[in-house]
Every structure is written in structure tokens, then in C-alpha cells.
Amino acid sequence: MELYIIRHGETDFNKRGIVQGRGVDSDLNEIGKRQAHQFYKAYHHIEFDKIITSTLKRTHQTVDAFINKGIPWEQRDGFDELDWGVNEGREATKEMKEEFYQLTKSWMNGHLHLKFPGGESPIEVNERQNQVLQQLIEQHQNFNKILICMHGRAMRLLLCQLLDLPLSNMDNFPHSNVSLYRLKYKDGKFEMLDFNKTDHFHV
């Protein structure tokens, strides 16, 4: 089983620096639609057995061309973005950026229970991701290739789990809109095949 894991395309919230987590359900902008088209153009020949997205429409829109081919598609809230709580939908001011920096620094130091008021911690996101992942592993013999479209912070946490790394390593996985991580499941573990791949934008 191979997992093709991509982040969603650009939204106006991304472009404007507005906090966008689980609590903001925004659409792709024109750049995001173009990124989605470029990814489809590069990977439309892959015979995906299944598509899994978060419940947020920016992920659906990113892989819409694949869905329209009739590939079986599931929405799983386990792959929704981390909820940034009181910061959702707010413009990232200098003060807020400092708060984000301090929080992510705490996460890197192992304080994974911390979160913004009304939001989620990495541990909580990991718990809901684990439910989806365990089902995939149990059913892995039924699938050859799966396309997953999700979100930046959530993707970092998932990659830690897939590679059996501490969640505090999450920032070792950079990403941009519609960048690709590809992993293979073999002999009971996942291995990395492609790391933050973006050459589909240059085809």
C-alpha cells in the first residue's frame, strides 16, 4: 500500500495570513485551483483505489478532478486540521505570531498537551487520526494506492505517526500548498518514498 499525502491548495485565508484551522471552511482561490490542476495533470495516470479527504471543502476541491473520475471517496474528520481555537479566522498580528511561536516551541519540547483556548492539542489530533490510520492498516491488503488530501499541521502530525516518530518532531516535515509526501507500507511499517515533493508545479 502506498499513501500519496498532499496538503490542500491555496485559499485567500492562506494568502492573507488569516488563521485557518478546523474551524474555518474556506474555498480554494484561483491560485489554489491552478495548483490542484497541476497536481492532477502530473498524477492523473496513477490508479488510485481510494481518496480520503478531511471534511473541509478546501481538501475536496483540491482533489475534485480525481473524485470526478469515480474513484471511491471518503471524508474523515480524523484528517481535519488542528483547531486553533480563539485564533480561528483572525489575522495573524505580530503578537499572535509570537504566541504561535511560543506554543509550537513548547510542542517541540514535548509539551504536546498545550493548546490555545477553545482549540486542540497535538495529542488530541493524534488520537482522532489514529482511528483512521488503524482502519487503513487493517484493510491495507485491499488497497494499492490511496490519495489523501489534508492540512499542514495535521499532515505533520500524521507523518510522525506513520514513521513512528515522536510528535515533537512534527516541524521536521515542511510543506507548501499541494506538496506531496509519498509513503509505502511494507512488513508492518511505513517508509518514506517522496519528501515534500513539488516538481509537479514545474511540468
Beta strands, then each sheet from edge to edge (+ up, - down):
strand 1: 2-7
strand 2: 50-53
strand 3: 73-75
strand 4: 145-150
strand 5: 180-186
strand 6: 189-197
sheet 1: 3+ 2+ 4+ 1+ 5- 6+
end
